[in-house]
């Protein structure tokens, strides 16, 4: 679990992730804890500032501003560290003490989002450029599939893959992150017979929103929609590892209509209707929106799309550092809500303000090895108190469709005019 001494307590473990044994072996100002803290500070600061400005601010807060390492020294130190160090820290950051179970299940949410990466030879080897209807693409794209705790909204694990890789394949790489008895909430692109088979094989339950529009609607979903039943058991055909035909018994649950008027259908391994009512399944699935909120925070508050790194190791460092900031902020936000007795359905501490609290005290956290146990507890309580001062009040029941209210940028306006002119020329030539 995260505490103010979270980094300093794991210094020996972090040293095992140095790319060479001799890295970080000498006693210098920029040791491995400060190097990790610097990367996390860049993530918490948002990606609007470069290495030089962020390094100056970070080392000034550490009290070594006059003798701070240069930008080149900080970058060289980051190159000596594997991204696996940040993956390890994310796994260690889980707050099991605030785990709330639903009918005895730990609830996990999985979803993916696309990221644009810098165009460098190394990244082009791992990630492809996606061409669009408007022409050839330029920047490589990647899928970022994340597993989060539905209760605390803390990220648990992440997989990064090419934009052509199916989301479900990236999710299955994280199966070892689940425990027997866990419950996974899956969106439409993450389910399917193979996923059902592998989850059931690992004793992981699931609630999956089945695709009910378009061309590839499963046959069992079509039959269920035609039956007008609220809940029913269906046989899903699938092949096992040896190629033999199997039938998986899953329960189909009729949900409400979506914004387009299409009926929602859930497929779940929770067969017992007496223990898992239709209404409770519908209500639980609403918490899947937490991961959409997480992606909004990562992209718009922490600006994850503005990468500083140009290497695969650096890109993965940045992504995991952002998830660590989210994890620490979510923990403080949750504890602040609990301390103030807030109804989280109505109001929660403001996430951006809580992120500023994390950034403000990050230098103290990096140097927390010099704090006593009492001082460490007092620092954490102070962060929780500061995060609880600014609230964001939820406004449910929106009566209008989701639309973008951002002004049209001049670049996009010129691009649209250019495409319209090209279309007119093609029509004249035809």
C-alpha positions as CSV (number, residue, x, y, z in Angstrom):
1,X,0.0,0.0,0.0
2,X,1.1,3.6,-0.6
3,X,2.6,5.5,2.4
4,X,4.8,8.6,2.5
5,X,7.8,6.3,2.7
6,X,6.6,4.1,-0.2
7,X,9.6,4.8,-2.4
8,X,12.4,4.8,0.2
9,X,11.2,1.6,1.7
10,X,11.6,-0.2,-1.6
11,X,15.1,1.2,-2.6
12,X,16.7,-2.2,-2.6
13,X,14.0,-3.7,-4.8
14,X,14.2,-0.8,-7.2
15,X,17.9,-1.4,-7.6
16,X,17.2,-4.8,-9.2
17,X,15.5,-2.9,-12.1
18,X,18.7,-1.0,-13.1
19,X,19.6,-2.0,-16.7
20,X,23.2,-2.7,-15.6
21,X,24.4,-3.9,-12.2
22,X,26.8,-1.0,-12.0
23,X,24.1,1.6,-12.5
24,X,23.2,3.6,-9.4
25,X,25.9,1.8,-7.4
26,X,27.8,5.0,-6.5
27,X,26.5,7.4,-3.8
28,X,25.4,10.4,-5.9
29,X,22.8,13.1,-5.5
30,X,20.6,11.5,-8.2
31,X,20.1,8.1,-6.7
32,X,17.5,5.6,-7.8
33,X,14.8,6.9,-5.5
34,X,15.2,10.5,-6.7
35,X,15.3,9.2,-10.3
36,X,12.0,7.4,-9.9
37,X,10.6,10.4,-8.0
38,X,11.6,12.7,-10.8
39,X,9.7,10.7,-13.4
40,X,6.6,10.6,-11.1
41,X,6.9,14.4,-10.6
42,X,6.9,14.9,-14.3
43,X,3.7,12.9,-14.6
44,X,2.0,14.7,-11.7
45,X,3.1,18.1,-13.2
46,X,1.3,17.4,-16.4
47,X,3.3,17.0,-19.6
48,X,3.2,20.7,-20.5
49,X,6.7,21.4,-19.2
50,X,10.0,19.9,-20.5
51,X,12.8,18.1,-18.7
52,X,14.8,21.2,-17.9
53,X,12.0,23.2,-16.2
54,X,10.6,20.1,-14.3
55,X,14.1,19.1,-13.1
56,X,14.7,22.6,-11.8
57,X,11.4,22.7,-9.9
58,X,11.8,19.1,-8.5
59,X,15.3,19.5,-7.2
60,X,14.5,22.9,-5.8
61,X,11.7,21.3,-3.8
62,X,14.2,18.7,-2.6
63,X,16.4,21.5,-1.3
64,X,19.3,21.0,-3.7
65,X,18.2,23.6,-6.3
66,X,21.6,25.4,-6.3
67,X,23.5,22.1,-6.9
68,X,20.8,20.3,-8.9
69,X,21.7,17.8,-11.5
70,X,21.4,19.1,-15.1
71,X,18.7,18.0,-17.6
72,X,21.2,15.7,-19.3
73,X,22.1,14.0,-16.0
74,X,18.4,13.4,-15.2
75,X,17.8,12.0,-18.7
76,X,20.8,9.8,-18.5
77,X,19.7,8.4,-15.1
78,X,16.2,7.6,-16.5
79,X,17.9,5.7,-19.4
80,X,19.6,3.5,-16.9
81,X,16.4,2.4,-15.3
82,X,13.9,-0.2,-16.7
83,X,10.2,0.6,-17.0
84,X,9.7,-2.6,-15.0
85,X,10.5,-0.6,-11.9
86,X,7.4,1.5,-12.3
87,X,5.3,-1.6,-13.1
88,X,6.5,-3.1,-9.8
89,X,5.6,0.1,-7.9
90,X,2.1,0.1,-9.4
91,X,1.6,-3.5,-8.2
92,X,2.8,-2.5,-4.7
93,X,0.6,0.5,-4.6
94,X,-2.7,-1.3,-4.2
95,X,-4.7,-0.4,-1.1
96,X,-6.3,-3.7,-0.1
97,X,-7.6,-2.2,3.2
98,X,-10.2,-0.2,1.2
99,X,-11.3,-3.2,-0.9
100,X,-15.1,-3.5,-0.9
101,X,-16.5,-6.7,-2.1
102,X,-19.8,-7.3,-4.0
103,X,-21.4,-10.6,-2.9
104,X,-17.9,-11.7,-1.9
105,X,-16.3,-10.7,-5.2
106,X,-13.5,-8.3,-5.8
107,X,-14.7,-6.2,-8.7
108,X,-12.3,-5.2,-11.5
109,X,-12.9,-3.1,-14.6
110,X,-11.0,-3.6,-17.9
111,X,-11.1,-1.2,-20.9
112,X,-8.8,0.2,-23.5
113,X,-8.0,3.5,-25.1
114,X,-5.8,4.6,-28.1
115,X,-2.6,6.7,-27.7
116,X,-0.6,8.5,-30.3
117,X,3.1,8.0,-29.8
118,X,6.1,10.0,-31.1
119,X,7.3,9.0,-34.6
120,X,10.8,7.5,-34.0
121,X,12.4,4.5,-35.7
122,X,12.3,2.5,-32.5
123,X,8.6,3.1,-31.9
124,X,7.8,2.4,-35.5
125,X,9.3,-1.1,-35.1
126,X,6.8,-1.9,-32.3
127,X,3.7,0.2,-33.3
128,X,2.2,0.8,-36.7
129,X,0.8,4.0,-38.2
130,X,-2.9,3.9,-38.6
131,X,-4.2,5.3,-42.0
132,X,-7.5,7.2,-42.0
133,X,-10.1,7.9,-44.6
134,X,-8.5,11.4,-45.0
135,X,-5.1,10.0,-46.0
136,X,-2.0,8.4,-44.6
137,X,-1.3,8.6,-40.9
138,X,1.9,9.9,-39.4
139,X,2.2,9.0,-35.8
140,X,2.2,5.4,-34.6
141,X,-0.8,4.4,-32.5
142,X,-1.0,2.0,-29.5
143,X,-3.7,0.3,-27.5
144,X,-3.5,1.0,-23.7
145,X,-5.6,-1.6,-21.9
146,X,-6.0,-1.0,-18.2
147,X,-7.3,-3.0,-15.2
148,X,-8.6,-1.0,-12.3
149,X,-10.1,-1.5,-8.9
150,X,-13.8,-0.6,-9.2
151,X,-14.1,0.5,-5.6
152,X,-11.0,2.8,-5.2
153,X,-10.5,3.5,-8.9
154,X,-6.8,2.6,-8.5
155,X,-5.1,1.2,-11.6
156,X,-4.0,-2.4,-11.0
157,X,-2.2,-3.3,-14.3
158,X,-1.7,-2.1,-17.9
159,X,-0.8,-3.7,-21.2
160,X,0.4,-1.7,-24.2
161,X,0.1,-3.1,-27.7
162,X,-0.1,-2.1,-31.4
163,X,-3.4,-0.5,-32.5
164,X,-4.1,-3.6,-34.6
165,X,-3.9,-5.9,-31.6
166,X,-7.4,-6.9,-30.3
167,X,-8.2,-5.4,-27.0
168,X,-9.3,-8.8,-25.7
169,X,-5.8,-10.3,-26.4
170,X,-4.2,-7.6,-24.4
171,X,-6.6,-8.2,-21.6
172,X,-5.9,-11.9,-21.5
173,X,-2.2,-11.1,-20.9
174,X,-3.4,-9.6,-17.6
175,X,-5.2,-12.8,-16.4
176,X,-2.5,-13.4,-13.8
177,X,-3.5,-10.2,-12.1
178,X,-6.9,-11.7,-11.2
179,X,-7.5,-13.8,-8.2
180,X,-9.9,-16.8,-8.1
181,X,-13.4,-15.4,-7.4
182,X,-12.8,-11.9,-8.9
183,X,-15.5,-10.3,-11.0
184,X,-14.5,-8.6,-14.3
185,X,-16.7,-5.9,-15.9
186,X,-16.1,-5.9,-19.7
187,X,-17.2,-3.6,-22.5
188,X,-18.3,-4.8,-25.9
189,X,-14.9,-5.0,-27.5
190,X,-13.4,-7.2,-24.7
191,X,-15.7,-10.2,-24.6
192,X,-16.4,-13.2,-26.7
193,X,-16.5,-17.0,-26.4
194,X,-12.7,-17.3,-26.1
195,X,-12.6,-14.7,-23.3
196,X,-15.4,-16.4,-21.5
197,X,-13.6,-19.7,-21.7
198,X,-10.3,-18.4,-20.4
199,X,-11.9,-16.4,-17.5
200,X,-14.0,-19.4,-16.4
201,X,-10.9,-21.6,-16.6
202,X,-9.1,-19.3,-14.2
203,X,-12.2,-19.1,-11.9
204,X,-12.8,-15.4,-12.7
205,X,-16.5,-14.3,-13.1
206,X,-17.5,-11.7,-15.6
207,X,-20.3,-9.4,-16.7
208,X,-19.9,-8.5,-20.4
209,X,-22.0,-6.1,-22.4
210,X,-22.8,-8.1,-25.6
211,X,-22.8,-6.4,-29.0
212,X,-26.4,-5.9,-30.1
213,X,-26.0,-3.7,-33.2
214,X,-24.1,-4.0,-36.4
215,X,-23.2,-7.1,-38.4
216,X,-21.5,-9.4,-35.9
217,X,-24.2,-9.9,-33.3
218,X,-23.9,-13.3,-31.6
219,X,-26.7,-15.8,-32.4
220,X,-27.5,-16.4,-28.8
221,X,-27.9,-12.6,-28.3
222,X,-30.3,-12.5,-31.3
223,X,-32.4,-15.3,-29.9
224,X,-32.5,-13.7,-26.4
225,X,-33.6,-10.3,-27.8
226,X,-36.4,-12.0,-29.8
227,X,-37.6,-13.9,-26.7
228,X,-38.3,-10.8,-24.7
229,X,-37.2,-12.5,-21.5
230,X,-35.5,-10.6,-18.7
231,X,-33.0,-13.3,-17.9
232,X,-32.2,-16.6,-19.5
233,X,-29.4,-19.3,-19.7
234,X,-27.7,-19.6,-23.1
235,X,-25.2,-22.1,-24.5
236,X,-22.1,-20.4,-26.1
237,X,-20.2,-22.6,-28.5
238,X,-16.4,-22.4,-28.2
239,X,-13.3,-24.7,-28.9
240,X,-11.0,-25.8,-26.1
241,X,-7.2,-25.7,-26.3
242,X,-7.2,-29.1,-28.2
243,X,-9.7,-27.9,-30.8
244,X,-12.6,-29.8,-29.3
245,X,-16.1,-28.2,-29.4
246,X,-17.4,-27.0,-26.0
247,X,-20.6,-25.3,-24.8
248,X,-20.3,-22.7,-22.1
249,X,-23.4,-22.0,-20.1
250,X,-23.8,-18.3,-19.5
251,X,-26.6,-16.1,-18.2
252,X,-28.1,-13.4,-20.4
253,X,-29.6,-10.4,-18.7
254,X,-31.7,-7.7,-20.4
255,X,-30.6,-4.2,-19.6
256,X,-32.0,-0.8,-20.4
257,X,-31.8,1.0,-23.8
258,X,-28.7,2.9,-24.7
259,X,-28.5,6.5,-26.0
260,X,-29.2,5.2,-29.5
261,X,-32.3,3.3,-28.5
262,X,-30.6,-0.1,-28.8
263,X,-31.4,-2.7,-26.1
264,X,-28.4,-3.5,-23.8
265,X,-27.7,-7.2,-23.1
266,X,-25.3,-8.5,-20.5
267,X,-23.6,-12.0,-20.6
268,X,-22.4,-13.2,-17.2
269,X,-21.1,-16.3,-15.5
270,X,-23.2,-15.4,-12.4
271,X,-25.9,-18.0,-13.1
272,X,-27.7,-18.0,-9.7
273,X,-30.7,-15.6,-10.1
274,X,-31.5,-15.8,-6.4
275,X,-28.1,-14.6,-5.3
276,X,-27.4,-12.2,-8.2
277,X,-30.7,-10.5,-9.2
278,X,-31.1,-8.8,-12.6
279,X,-31.4,-5.4,-11.0
280,X,-28.2,-5.8,-9.0
281,X,-26.2,-6.8,-12.1
282,X,-27.5,-3.8,-14.0
283,X,-26.6,-1.5,-11.1
284,X,-23.1,-2.9,-10.7
285,X,-22.3,-2.6,-14.4
286,X,-22.8,1.2,-14.0
287,X,-19.5,1.4,-12.1
288,X,-17.7,0.5,-15.3
289,X,-17.9,4.2,-16.1
290,X,-15.1,4.7,-13.5
291,X,-12.5,3.6,-16.1
292,X,-13.8,6.1,-18.6
293,X,-13.4,8.8,-15.9
294,X,-9.8,7.5,-15.3
295,X,-8.9,7.8,-19.0
296,X,-10.4,11.3,-19.0
297,X,-8.2,12.2,-16.1
298,X,-5.0,10.7,-17.6
299,X,-5.5,12.5,-21.0
300,X,-7.0,15.8,-20.0
301,X,-5.6,16.5,-16.5
302,X,-2.2,14.8,-16.7
303,X,-1.8,15.2,-20.5
304,X,-0.5,11.7,-21.1
305,X,-0.6,12.2,-24.9
306,X,2.3,14.8,-24.7
307,X,5.1,12.3,-24.4
308,X,8.7,13.6,-23.6
309,X,10.4,10.3,-24.3
310,X,11.3,8.9,-27.7
311,X,12.2,5.3,-26.7
312,X,9.9,2.4,-25.8
313,X,11.5,2.2,-22.3
314,X,10.8,5.9,-21.7
315,X,7.2,5.7,-23.1
316,X,6.4,2.9,-20.7
317,X,8.1,4.7,-17.8
318,X,5.8,7.7,-18.5
319,X,2.6,5.7,-18.7
320,X,3.3,3.8,-15.5
321,X,4.3,7.0,-13.8
322,X,0.9,8.5,-14.7
323,X,-0.9,5.5,-13.4
324,X,1.1,5.7,-10.1
325,X,0.0,9.4,-9.7
326,X,-3.6,8.3,-10.4
327,X,-3.3,5.5,-7.8
328,X,-1.9,7.8,-5.1
329,X,-4.5,10.5,-5.9
330,X,-7.4,8.0,-5.9
331,X,-6.3,6.7,-2.5
332,X,-6.1,10.2,-1.0
333,X,-9.4,11.1,-2.6
334,X,-11.1,8.0,-1.2
335,X,-9.7,8.6,2.3
336,X,-10.7,12.3,2.2
337,X,-14.3,11.3,1.2
338,X,-14.3,8.8,4.1
339,X,-13.0,11.3,6.6
340,X,-15.6,13.9,5.6
341,X,-18.4,11.4,5.5
342,X,-19.2,12.3,1.9
343,X,-21.8,10.4,-0.1
344,X,-19.7,9.5,-3.2
345,X,-22.8,9.4,-5.3
346,X,-23.3,13.1,-4.8
347,X,-19.9,14.7,-4.2
348,X,-16.2,13.7,-4.2
349,X,-12.9,15.6,-3.7
350,X,-11.9,17.4,-6.8
351,X,-9.4,15.2,-8.7
352,X,-7.3,18.0,-10.1
353,X,-7.0,19.6,-6.7
354,X,-6.0,16.3,-5.2
355,X,-3.3,15.9,-7.9
356,X,-1.9,19.3,-6.9
357,X,-1.7,18.0,-3.3
358,X,0.3,15.0,-4.5
359,X,2.6,17.1,-6.6
360,X,3.1,19.6,-3.7
361,X,4.2,16.9,-1.3
362,X,6.0,14.6,-3.7
363,X,9.5,15.9,-2.8
364,X,8.8,15.1,0.8
365,X,7.6,11.6,-0.2
366,X,10.8,11.0,-2.1
367,X,12.9,12.1,0.9
368,X,10.6,10.3,3.4
369,X,13.3,7.9,4.4
370,X,14.5,10.6,6.8
371,X,11.0,10.9,8.4
372,X,10.0,9.1,11.6
373,X,6.9,6.9,11.6
374,X,4.9,9.6,13.4
375,X,6.0,12.3,10.9
376,X,5.1,9.9,8.0
377,X,1.6,9.4,9.4
378,X,1.1,13.1,10.0
379,X,2.2,13.9,6.4
380,X,-0.4,11.4,5.0
381,X,-3.1,12.9,7.2
382,X,-2.2,16.4,6.0
383,X,-2.5,15.3,2.4
384,X,-5.9,13.8,3.0
385,X,-7.1,16.9,4.8
386,X,-5.9,19.2,2.0
387,X,-7.5,17.0,-0.7
388,X,-10.8,17.1,1.1
389,X,-11.1,20.9,1.0
390,X,-12.2,21.3,-2.6
391,X,-15.2,19.2,-3.7
392,X,-16.7,18.3,-7.1
393,X,-20.4,17.9,-6.8
394,X,-21.9,15.4,-9.3
395,X,-24.9,16.5,-11.5
396,X,-26.7,13.3,-12.6
397,X,-29.6,13.1,-14.9
398,X,-28.3,14.9,-17.9
399,X,-31.2,15.6,-20.3
400,X,-29.1,16.3,-23.4
401,X,-26.9,14.1,-25.6
402,X,-23.2,14.0,-25.1
403,X,-21.7,16.7,-27.5
404,X,-18.3,18.4,-27.7
405,X,-18.6,22.0,-26.6
406,X,-14.9,22.9,-27.4
407,X,-14.3,25.7,-29.9
408,X,-13.2,24.7,-33.4
409,X,-9.5,25.2,-33.7
410,X,-8.2,27.0,-36.7
411,X,-6.0,24.0,-37.7
412,X,-9.1,21.7,-37.9
413,X,-11.1,24.4,-39.6
414,X,-8.5,24.8,-42.3
415,X,-8.2,21.0,-42.6
416,X,-12.0,20.6,-43.1
417,X,-12.0,23.3,-45.7
418,X,-9.2,21.6,-47.6
419,X,-10.9,18.3,-47.6
420,X,-14.2,19.9,-48.8
421,X,-12.3,21.6,-51.6
422,X,-10.7,18.3,-52.6
423,X,-14.1,16.6,-52.6
424,X,-15.5,19.4,-54.9
425,X,-12.6,18.9,-57.4
426,X,-13.2,15.2,-57.5
427,X,-16.9,15.7,-58.2
428,X,-16.1,18.1,-61.1
429,X,-13.5,15.7,-62.6
430,X,-16.1,12.9,-62.4
